[in-house]
Amino acid sequence: MRFLNPRITVAEGLSRSTFNCIFGIGPGTISKVFRDFEGHDPVWAKLFFEYGILGGLLLIMFLFFSARTSSYKDHFLFLFFIQWSLLGGHLLNFDVISFYFVYYKLAILMET
């Protein structure tokens, strides 16, 4: 149920309207939905449920292009993304995303 309930929740939430599918339902709404039943809010579910396809793709592109400027190998970035997307939804907080951005940018400065 840990991995099935988020998929069901995202599918039902985004299928209500085209607007919800594109732009999401809003920050913090997945926590309210999971109060009704047992579930886990992985980052991928929280990202697409709350911010929609557009917000999800923008954040994924932000992380991808921030990480591409560093010297990390592509397979490491892929594994990092898979692990990050399966962990808890708290990883979408502004301070965590800001940390990733600063970390990747400082990694470039440390290499030179």
N, C-alpha and C positions, 0 to 999 in steps of 0.2 A: 504494500500500500504506500510505502514511502515514495516510490517512483511512479506509481500508477495514478494516485490522486492528483498530483500536480498536472499531469498530462490531461486528465479529465477536466480539471478546473480551468485550465487555459483554453482548451477546446470549447467548453461551454461559454466561458466569458467572452471570448473573441468572436464567437459565432452569433452573438446577439445583434450586432449591427456592423456595418462596414466601417463606421467611425471608430468603434471600439477595436476593430481588427487593425486599423492603420495607426491610431494614436493611443490606444490602450484605455484602461479604465481609470487610472489615476494612482498616484503614489499612496502606498499603505493599504490598498484595498485587498490585496491577497491575504494579509494577516486577518482581516475581518472574515473572509471566506473560510479560512482554515480553522476558525473557532468552532464551526459547526461539526467538523469531523476531524479525525486524525490525519495529519499530513505533514509534509516537510516542504519548506519553500526554497527549493534550489534556485540559484541565480537565474538560470535560463527561464524557469517558470515565472519568477517575479519580474524579470525583465520584459518578457513578452506580454504578460497579463497586465502589468501596470503601465508600461510605456509603449505597447503595441509593436507592430512590425517595424515601423519607421524608427522609433526610439531604440529598439533592439539592434537594428542594423547600424545606426549611428554610433552607438556605444561600442559595438564589436569593431567597427572600422577605426574608431578612436584608439582602442587598445591595440589593434593590429598595427596601425601605422606608427604609434608610439613605440611599440616593441620592435618594429622592423628597423628603426634607426639605430638600435643597439647591436652589439656584436653577437648576440645569442643566435644559435642555430635554429632553423625553422622547426625541426622536430621538437626542440625544447619548448618553443613558443606554442606549438600545437598541444603538447602535453600540459603545459601551464593552463591553457584555455580550457581544456577538458576538465581538469581538476577544479579550476575556478568556477566553472559553470555548474558543477554538481554539488558544490558546498552551499552553505546557508546564504539566504538572501541579504544578510547584513553586509555582504561584500559589495553591494550596490550603493552603500553610503558614500556621500560626497568625500569624506576624508580618506576612505580607502582608494577610491578612483583617483583622487589627487595624489595620493602616495605613489600609485603606479606611474602616473605621468612624471612626477618629479624624479622617481627612481630611474626610469628609463632615460630621462634627459641628463641626469647626473652621471649615469653610467657612460654616456658618450664623453663627457668632460673628463672623467677619470681615466679613460683610455688614451687620451692625447697627452 
